[in-house]
Amino acid sequence: MTSKTSRLGADLGSTELTGVIEQRLDAIEAQLLKQCHSDVPLIDDMTTHLVKAGGKRFRPLITVLSATLGDVHKPEIVKAAVVVELTHLATLYHDDVMDEATMRRGAVSVNQRFSNSQAILAGDFLFARASELVADLGPEAVRLQAQTFERLVTGQLLETAGPKADEDPVEFHLKVLAEKTGSLIATSAQFGAEFSGASKSDVLAMRKFGELIGVTFQLADDIIDMSSTEVELGKQRGNDLLEGVPTLTTLLVRRNNRPEDQELMKFLIGPVSSVDLIKVLDLISLNPAINQAKEIAQDWANKARTSIQGITNKETLKVLEQLCDAVILRSA
């Protein structure tokens, strides 16, 4: 059986600590499936669809890792991790509708299998379940969940609107990623540290780490989307190109504005057609922008590593440092 702590493509070790993490992740998985379940067969089919398809469970992993700074066995840890993963799953249902996706995690997407309307409502159902569960964690947890949801929506709206004329598109893109991805992973880290009883300084460090590693995770994801096979990805390759969604790599191609890239830049003006997709992916794979994007992702990973150097548990620190490497080194 594949270790949950090695799903990112690099082993996080086999210490006593990672054994505890595995146990907690097993408990989270069972509770997650329970929370996605509905007594209405149609709803159950839709809401359990993605969770049964698997996934990296990166957010619950961050919650549990953060909780090792205190008492990782507290029952609130499992609830908090399920809240953040339910929230993440709900956004995926909505994202697939916006992107008109056909595949997700190697399975037919819910919007494709059922309909856009049903996929949106299934996502809403999961948001409702997350809201009900977070209420058990107290008013401050509810407040943080609401603030996080606001940032998620803000990031999506900003991405849809695009940068203003006087904004740097690359910096704008990084800001969008902090809202869309970094915010929920920051909350995952904060929940884990707080509910484990970690010190205030550890909680603050883990929240900062969560946001930084969250942006790193998304930057790496976008690079992988252009460099991995569809079998490795479990979804269509180059989907952002097909949707005309800017990524760090394509923004860097435009910023570099090299004479030899004029053909490529014409393709990147809007959505790339399925007919041209392979050609565009081949051009990008040979372009220096892809290595520039990898260097920027590594810089974010380095900032994440720096942010946790003061945490109190050195065994946790070691695993988190290995996670920084795993996020960068993974291939899918």
C-alpha positions as a Markdown table, in Angstrom:
| # | Residue | x | y | z |
|---|---|---|---|---|
| 1 | Met | 0.0 | 0.0 | 0.0 |
| 2 | Thr | 1.3 | 3.4 | -1.0 |
| 3 | Ser | 2.3 | 5.5 | 2.0 |
| 4 | Lys | 0.0 | 8.6 | 2.3 |
| 5 | Thr | 3.0 | 10.7 | 3.3 |
| 6 | Ser | 4.8 | 9.7 | 0.1 |
| 7 | Arg | 2.0 | 10.5 | -2.3 |
| 8 | Leu | 3.7 | 13.7 | -3.4 |
| 9 | Gly | 6.5 | 11.7 | -5.1 |
| 10 | Ala | 9.1 | 11.7 | -2.4 |
| 11 | Asp | 9.3 | 9.7 | 0.8 |
| 12 | Leu | 8.8 | 11.8 | 4.0 |
| 13 | Gly | 10.5 | 9.1 | 6.1 |
| 14 | Ser | 9.5 | 6.2 | 8.2 |
| 15 | Thr | 10.0 | 7.5 | 11.7 |
| 16 | Glu | 7.6 | 7.1 | 14.6 |
| 17 | Leu | 6.2 | 10.5 | 13.8 |
| 18 | Thr | 5.3 | 9.6 | 10.2 |
| 19 | Gly | 3.7 | 6.4 | 11.6 |
| 20 | Val | 1.4 | 8.5 | 13.8 |
| 21 | Ile | 0.6 | 10.8 | 10.8 |
| 22 | Glu | -0.4 | 7.7 | 8.8 |
| 23 | Gln | -2.8 | 6.6 | 11.5 |
| 24 | Arg | -4.4 | 10.1 | 11.7 |
| 25 | Leu | -4.8 | 10.2 | 7.9 |
| 26 | Asp | -6.6 | 6.9 | 8.0 |
| 27 | Ala | -9.0 | 8.2 | 10.5 |
| 28 | Ile | -9.5 | 11.4 | 8.4 |
| 29 | Glu | -10.2 | 9.3 | 5.3 |
| 30 | Ala | -12.9 | 7.3 | 7.0 |
| 31 | Gln | -14.6 | 10.5 | 8.4 |
| 32 | Leu | -14.3 | 12.2 | 5.1 |
| 33 | Leu | -16.2 | 9.5 | 3.3 |
| 34 | Lys | -18.8 | 9.5 | 6.0 |
| 35 | Gln | -19.3 | 13.3 | 5.7 |
| 36 | Cys | -19.7 | 13.0 | 1.9 |
| 37 | His | -22.4 | 10.4 | 2.3 |
| 38 | Ser | -26.1 | 11.2 | 1.8 |
| 39 | Asp | -29.1 | 8.9 | 2.3 |
| 40 | Val | -30.4 | 10.2 | -1.0 |
| 41 | Pro | -28.8 | 7.9 | -3.6 |
| 42 | Leu | -28.5 | 10.5 | -6.4 |
| 43 | Ile | -26.8 | 13.0 | -4.0 |
| 44 | Asp | -24.6 | 10.3 | -2.5 |
| 45 | Asp | -23.5 | 9.2 | -6.0 |
| 46 | Met | -22.4 | 12.8 | -6.8 |
| 47 | Thr | -20.9 | 13.8 | -3.5 |
| 48 | Thr | -18.8 | 10.7 | -2.9 |
| 49 | His | -17.6 | 10.6 | -6.5 |
| 50 | Leu | -14.5 | 12.6 | -6.1 |
| 51 | Val | -13.5 | 11.4 | -2.6 |
| 52 | Lys | -13.7 | 7.8 | -3.9 |
| 53 | Ala | -11.5 | 8.8 | -6.8 |
| 54 | Gly | -8.7 | 9.4 | -4.4 |
| 55 | Gly | -6.3 | 12.4 | -4.3 |
| 56 | Lys | -3.2 | 13.5 | -2.5 |
| 57 | Arg | -5.1 | 14.8 | 0.6 |
| 58 | Phe | -2.4 | 17.5 | 0.8 |
| 59 | Arg | -4.5 | 19.8 | 3.1 |
| 60 | Pro | -5.3 | 17.1 | 5.7 |
| 61 | Leu | -1.6 | 16.1 | 5.6 |
| 62 | Ile | -0.7 | 19.7 | 6.4 |
| 63 | Thr | -3.2 | 19.8 | 9.3 |
| 64 | Val | -1.8 | 16.6 | 10.8 |
| 65 | Leu | 1.8 | 17.7 | 10.4 |
| 66 | Ser | 1.0 | 20.9 | 12.1 |
| 67 | Ala | -0.7 | 19.0 | 14.9 |
| 68 | Thr | 2.5 | 17.1 | 15.7 |
| 69 | Leu | 3.6 | 20.4 | 17.3 |
| 70 | Gly | 1.1 | 19.6 | 20.1 |
| 71 | Asp | -1.2 | 16.6 | 20.8 |
| 72 | Val | -1.9 | 15.1 | 17.4 |
| 73 | His | -4.3 | 12.7 | 18.9 |
| 74 | Lys | -6.9 | 15.3 | 19.9 |
| 75 | Pro | -10.3 | 14.5 | 18.2 |
| 76 | Glu | -10.5 | 18.1 | 16.9 |
| 77 | Ile | -7.6 | 17.4 | 14.5 |
| 78 | Val | -9.6 | 14.9 | 12.5 |
| 79 | Lys | -12.6 | 17.2 | 12.3 |
| 80 | Ala | -10.5 | 20.2 | 11.3 |
| 81 | Ala | -8.8 | 18.2 | 8.6 |
| 82 | Val | -12.1 | 16.9 | 7.2 |
| 83 | Val | -13.5 | 20.5 | 7.2 |
| 84 | Val | -10.6 | 21.8 | 5.0 |
| 85 | Glu | -10.7 | 18.8 | 2.6 |
| 86 | Leu | -14.5 | 19.0 | 2.2 |
| 87 | Thr | -14.1 | 22.7 | 1.4 |
| 88 | His | -11.4 | 21.8 | -1.2 |
| 89 | Leu | -13.5 | 19.1 | -2.7 |
| 90 | Ala | -16.4 | 21.5 | -3.0 |
| 91 | Thr | -14.3 | 24.0 | -4.9 |
| 92 | Leu | -13.2 | 21.3 | -7.3 |
| 93 | Tyr | -16.8 | 20.6 | -8.3 |
| 94 | His | -17.3 | 24.3 | -9.0 |
| 95 | Asp | -13.9 | 24.6 | -10.8 |
| 96 | Asp | -14.8 | 21.8 | -13.1 |
| 97 | Val | -18.0 | 23.6 | -14.1 |
| 98 | Met | -16.2 | 26.8 | -14.8 |
| 99 | Asp | -13.4 | 25.0 | -16.7 |
| 100 | Glu | -15.9 | 22.7 | -18.5 |
| 101 | Ala | -13.6 | 19.8 | -17.4 |
| 102 | Thr | -14.3 | 16.2 | -18.5 |
| 103 | Met | -11.8 | 14.4 | -16.2 |
| 104 | Arg | -10.8 | 14.8 | -12.6 |
| 105 | Arg | -8.5 | 12.4 | -10.7 |
| 106 | Gly | -8.6 | 9.8 | -13.5 |
| 107 | Ala | -12.4 | 9.7 | -13.4 |
| 108 | Val | -15.1 | 11.4 | -15.4 |
| 109 | Ser | -15.9 | 14.7 | -13.7 |
| 110 | Val | -19.3 | 15.1 | -12.0 |
| 111 | Asn | -20.3 | 17.9 | -14.4 |
| 112 | Gln | -19.6 | 15.6 | -17.3 |
| 113 | Arg | -21.3 | 12.6 | -15.8 |
| 114 | Phe | -24.3 | 14.4 | -14.5 |
| 115 | Ser | -24.7 | 18.1 | -15.4 |
| 116 | Asn | -23.3 | 21.5 | -14.5 |
| 117 | Ser | -26.3 | 22.4 | -12.3 |
| 118 | Gln | -26.0 | 19.1 | -10.4 |
| 119 | Ala | -22.2 | 19.5 | -10.0 |
| 120 | Ile | -22.7 | 23.0 | -8.6 |
| 121 | Leu | -25.3 | 21.8 | -6.1 |
| 122 | Ala | -23.1 | 18.8 | -5.1 |
| 123 | Gly | -20.4 | 21.3 | -4.3 |
| 124 | Asp | -22.8 | 23.4 | -2.3 |
| 125 | Phe | -23.8 | 20.2 | -0.4 |
| 126 | Leu | -20.2 | 19.6 | 0.6 |
| 127 | Phe | -19.8 | 23.3 | 1.7 |
| 128 | Ala | -22.9 | 22.8 | 3.9 |
| 129 | Arg | -21.3 | 19.6 | 5.4 |
| 130 | Ala | -18.1 | 21.5 | 6.1 |
| 131 | Ser | -20.0 | 24.4 | 7.7 |
| 132 | Glu | -21.9 | 22.0 | 10.0 |
| 133 | Leu | -18.7 | 20.2 | 11.0 |
| 134 | Val | -16.7 | 23.4 | 11.7 |
| 135 | Ala | -19.4 | 24.6 | 14.0 |
| 136 | Asp | -18.3 | 21.8 | 16.4 |
| 137 | Leu | -14.9 | 23.5 | 16.6 |
| 138 | Gly | -16.1 | 26.8 | 18.0 |
| 139 | Pro | -16.9 | 30.3 | 16.8 |
| 140 | Glu | -13.3 | 31.3 | 16.1 |
| 141 | Ala | -13.0 | 28.3 | 13.8 |
| 142 | Val | -16.2 | 29.3 | 12.0 |
| 143 | Arg | -14.9 | 32.8 | 11.6 |
| 144 | Leu | -11.6 | 31.5 | 10.1 |
| 145 | Gln | -13.5 | 29.2 | 7.8 |
| 146 | Ala | -15.7 | 32.1 | 6.6 |
| 147 | Gln | -12.6 | 34.3 | 6.1 |
| 148 | Thr | -10.9 | 31.6 | 4.2 |
| 149 | Phe | -13.9 | 31.0 | 1.9 |
| 150 | Glu | -14.0 | 34.7 | 1.2 |
| 151 | Arg | -10.4 | 34.6 | 0.1 |
| 152 | Leu | -11.0 | 31.5 | -2.1 |
| 153 | Val | -13.9 | 33.4 | -3.9 |
| 154 | Thr | -11.8 | 36.6 | -4.1 |
| 155 | Gly | -9.0 | 34.7 | -5.8 |
| 156 | Gln | -11.3 | 33.1 | -8.3 |
| 157 | Leu | -13.0 | 36.4 | -9.1 |
| 158 | Leu | -9.6 | 38.2 | -9.5 |
| 159 | Glu | -8.4 | 35.4 | -11.8 |
| 160 | Thr | -11.6 | 35.8 | -13.9 |
| 161 | Ala | -11.2 | 39.6 | -14.1 |
| 162 | Gly | -7.5 | 39.6 | -14.8 |
| 163 | Pro | -4.9 | 42.3 | -13.8 |
| 164 | Lys | -5.4 | 46.0 | -14.3 |
| 165 | Ala | -3.5 | 47.8 | -17.0 |
| 166 | Asp | -0.9 | 49.0 | -14.6 |
| 167 | Glu | -0.4 | 45.7 | -12.7 |
| 168 | Asp | 2.4 | 43.3 | -13.3 |
| 169 | Pro | 0.7 | 40.1 | -14.6 |
| 170 | Val | 3.3 | 37.8 | -12.9 |
| 171 | Glu | 2.8 | 39.5 | -9.5 |
| 172 | Phe | -0.9 | 39.6 | -9.9 |
| 173 | His | -0.9 | 35.8 | -10.7 |
| 174 | Leu | 1.1 | 35.1 | -7.5 |
| 175 | Lys | -1.5 | 37.1 | -5.5 |
| 176 | Val | -4.3 | 35.1 | -7.1 |
| 177 | Leu | -2.6 | 31.9 | -6.1 |
| 178 | Ala | -2.2 | 33.1 | -2.5 |
| 179 | Glu | -5.9 | 33.7 | -2.4 |
| 180 | Lys | -7.1 | 30.6 | -4.3 |
| 181 | Thr | -4.7 | 28.0 | -3.0 |
| 182 | Gly | -2.5 | 29.4 | -0.2 |
| 183 | Ser | -5.4 | 30.6 | 1.9 |
| 184 | Leu | -7.0 | 27.2 | 2.5 |
| 185 | Ile | -3.6 | 25.5 | 3.1 |
| 186 | Ala | -2.7 | 28.2 | 5.6 |
| 187 | Thr | -6.0 | 27.5 | 7.4 |
| 188 | Ser | -5.2 | 23.8 | 7.3 |
| 189 | Ala | -1.9 | 24.5 | 9.1 |
| 190 | Gln | -3.4 | 26.9 | 11.6 |
| 191 | Phe | -6.2 | 24.5 | 12.5 |
| 192 | Gly | -3.8 | 21.7 | 13.1 |
| 193 | Ala | -1.4 | 23.7 | 15.3 |
| 194 | Glu | -4.2 | 25.5 | 17.2 |
| 195 | Phe | -6.3 | 22.4 | 18.0 |
| 196 | Ser | -3.3 | 20.4 | 19.0 |
| 197 | Gly | -2.5 | 23.0 | 21.7 |
| 198 | Ala | 0.8 | 24.2 | 20.1 |
| 199 | Ser | 2.4 | 27.4 | 21.2 |
| 200 | Lys | 1.3 | 30.7 | 19.7 |
| 201 | Ser | 4.6 | 31.2 | 18.0 |
| 202 | Asp | 4.3 | 27.7 | 16.4 |
| 203 | Val | 0.7 | 28.5 | 15.3 |
| 204 | Leu | 1.9 | 31.7 | 13.6 |
| 205 | Ala | 4.8 | 30.0 | 12.0 |
| 206 | Met | 2.7 | 27.1 | 10.6 |
| 207 | Arg | 0.1 | 29.5 | 9.2 |
| 208 | Lys | 2.8 | 31.4 | 7.3 |
| 209 | Phe | 4.3 | 28.1 | 6.2 |
| 210 | Gly | 0.9 | 26.9 | 5.0 |
| 211 | Glu | 0.4 | 29.9 | 2.7 |
| 212 | Leu | 3.9 | 29.7 | 1.3 |
| 213 | Ile | 3.9 | 26.0 | 0.7 |
| 214 | Gly | 0.3 | 26.3 | -0.8 |
| 215 | Val | 1.6 | 28.7 | -3.5 |
| 216 | Thr | 4.5 | 26.5 | -4.1 |
| 217 | Phe | 2.2 | 23.5 | -4.5 |
| 218 | Gln | 0.1 | 25.3 | -7.1 |
| 219 | Leu | 3.1 | 26.6 | -9.0 |
| 220 | Ala | 4.4 | 23.1 | -9.2 |
| 221 | Asp | 1.0 | 21.8 | -10.2 |
| 222 | Asp | 0.8 | 24.2 | -13.1 |
| 223 | Ile | 4.3 | 23.2 | -14.3 |
| 224 | Ile | 3.3 | 19.5 | -14.0 |
| 225 | Asp | 0.2 | 20.2 | -16.1 |
| 226 | Met | 2.4 | 21.1 | -19.0 |
| 227 | Ser | 5.1 | 18.5 | -18.5 |
| 228 | Ser | 3.4 | 15.2 | -17.4 |
| 229 | Thr | 1.3 | 12.7 | -19.4 |
| 230 | Glu | -2.4 | 12.5 | -19.0 |
| 231 | Val | -2.0 | 9.1 | -17.4 |
| 232 | Glu | 0.2 | 10.6 | -14.7 |
| 233 | Leu | -2.1 | 13.6 | -14.2 |
| 234 | Gly | -5.4 | 11.7 | -14.1 |
| 235 | Lys | -6.9 | 14.5 | -16.1 |
| 236 | Gln | -6.4 | 16.3 | -19.4 |
| 237 | Arg | -3.0 | 17.7 | -20.0 |
| 238 | Gly | -2.6 | 21.4 | -20.8 |
| 239 | Asn | -6.1 | 22.2 | -19.5 |
| 240 | Asp | -5.1 | 25.7 | -18.5 |
| 241 | Leu | -4.0 | 26.3 | -22.1 |
| 242 | Leu | -7.2 | 25.0 | -23.5 |
| 243 | Glu | -9.2 | 27.3 | -21.1 |
| 244 | Gly | -6.9 | 30.3 | -21.8 |
| 245 | Val | -6.1 | 30.5 | -18.1 |
| 246 | Pro | -2.7 | 32.2 | -17.5 |
| 247 | Thr | 0.0 | 30.3 | -15.6 |
| 248 | Leu | 3.4 | 31.4 | -14.4 |
| 249 | Thr | 5.1 | 29.8 | -17.4 |
| 250 | Thr | 2.9 | 31.4 | -20.0 |
| 251 | Leu | 3.1 | 34.8 | -18.3 |
| 252 | Leu | 6.9 | 34.5 | -18.3 |
| 253 | Val | 6.9 | 33.7 | -22.0 |
| 254 | Arg | 5.0 | 37.0 | -22.6 |
| 255 | Arg | 7.2 | 38.9 | -20.2 |
| 256 | Asn | 10.4 | 37.7 | -21.8 |
| 257 | Asn | 9.0 | 38.7 | -25.2 |
| 258 | Arg | 11.8 | 37.0 | -27.2 |
| 259 | Pro | 11.7 | 37.5 | -31.0 |
| 260 | Glu | 11.9 | 33.7 | -31.4 |
| 261 | Asp | 8.8 | 33.2 | -29.3 |
| 262 | Gln | 6.4 | 35.3 | -31.5 |
| 263 | Glu | 4.7 | 32.2 | -32.9 |
| 264 | Leu | 4.2 | 30.8 | -29.4 |
| 265 | Met | 2.9 | 34.1 | -28.0 |
| 266 | Lys | 0.2 | 34.2 | -30.8 |
| 267 | Phe | -1.1 | 30.9 | -29.5 |
| 268 | Leu | -1.2 | 32.3 | -25.9 |
| 269 | Ile | -3.4 | 35.3 | -26.7 |
| 270 | Gly | -6.4 | 33.3 | -25.8 |
| 271 | Pro | -7.6 | 29.7 | -25.4 |
| 272 | Val | -5.4 | 27.2 | -27.3 |
| 273 | Ser | -7.4 | 24.9 | -29.6 |
| 274 | Ser | -7.3 | 21.1 | -29.0 |
| 275 | Val | -5.7 | 20.9 | -32.5 |
| 276 | Asp | -2.8 | 23.1 | -31.6 |
| 277 | Leu | -2.4 | 21.9 | -28.0 |
| 278 | Ile | 0.4 | 19.3 | -28.6 |
| 279 | Lys | 2.4 | 21.8 | -30.7 |
| 280 | Val | 2.1 | 24.5 | -28.0 |
| 281 | Leu | 3.1 | 22.1 | -25.2 |
| 282 | Asp | 6.1 | 21.1 | -27.2 |
| 283 | Leu | 7.1 | 24.8 | -27.8 |
| 284 | Ile | 6.7 | 25.5 | -24.1 |
| 285 | Ser | 8.8 | 22.5 | -23.1 |
| 286 | Leu | 11.7 | 23.9 | -25.1 |
| 287 | Asn | 11.2 | 27.5 | -23.8 |
| 288 | Pro | 13.4 | 28.9 | -21.0 |
| 289 | Ala | 10.2 | 30.2 | -19.3 |
| 290 | Ile | 9.6 | 26.7 | -18.0 |
| 291 | Asn | 12.9 | 26.6 | -16.1 |
| 292 | Gln | 12.3 | 30.1 | -14.9 |
| 293 | Ala | 9.0 | 29.0 | -13.5 |
| 294 | Lys | 10.7 | 26.1 | -11.8 |
| 295 | Glu | 13.2 | 28.4 | -10.2 |
| 296 | Ile | 10.4 | 30.7 | -8.9 |
| 297 | Ala | 8.6 | 27.7 | -7.4 |
| 298 | Gln | 11.8 | 26.6 | -5.8 |
| 299 | Asp | 12.2 | 30.1 | -4.3 |
| 300 | Trp | 8.7 | 29.8 | -2.7 |
| 301 | Ala | 9.7 | 26.4 | -1.3 |
| 302 | Asn | 12.8 | 28.0 | 0.1 |
| 303 | Lys | 10.7 | 30.7 | 1.8 |
| 304 | Ala | 8.4 | 28.1 | 3.2 |
| 305 | Arg | 11.4 | 26.2 | 4.6 |
| 306 | Thr | 12.8 | 29.4 | 6.2 |
| 307 | Ser | 9.4 | 30.3 | 7.8 |
| 308 | Ile | 9.5 | 27.2 | 10.1 |
| 309 | Gln | 13.1 | 27.3 | 11.3 |
| 310 | Gly | 11.9 | 28.5 | 14.8 |
| 311 | Ile | 9.3 | 25.8 | 15.5 |
| 312 | Thr | 9.9 | 23.9 | 18.7 |
| 313 | Asn | 9.7 | 20.2 | 17.5 |
| 314 | Lys | 12.7 | 19.4 | 15.5 |
| 315 | Glu | 11.4 | 16.1 | 14.3 |
| 316 | Thr | 8.4 | 17.9 | 12.8 |
| 317 | Leu | 10.7 | 20.4 | 11.3 |
| 318 | Lys | 12.6 | 17.6 | 9.5 |
| 319 | Val | 9.4 | 16.2 | 8.0 |
| 320 | Leu | 8.2 | 19.6 | 6.9 |
| 321 | Glu | 11.6 | 20.3 | 5.2 |
| 322 | Gln | 11.2 | 17.0 | 3.4 |
| 323 | Leu | 7.7 | 18.1 | 2.4 |
| 324 | Cys | 9.2 | 21.3 | 0.8 |
| 325 | Asp | 11.4 | 19.1 | -1.4 |
| 326 | Ala | 8.5 | 16.6 | -2.2 |
| 327 | Val | 6.3 | 19.4 | -3.5 |
| 328 | Ile | 9.0 | 20.5 | -5.9 |
| 329 | Leu | 10.2 | 17.0 | -6.9 |
| 330 | Arg | 6.9 | 15.3 | -7.6 |
| 331 | Ser | 5.9 | 14.5 | -11.1 |
| 332 | Ala | 2.1 | 14.4 | -10.8 |
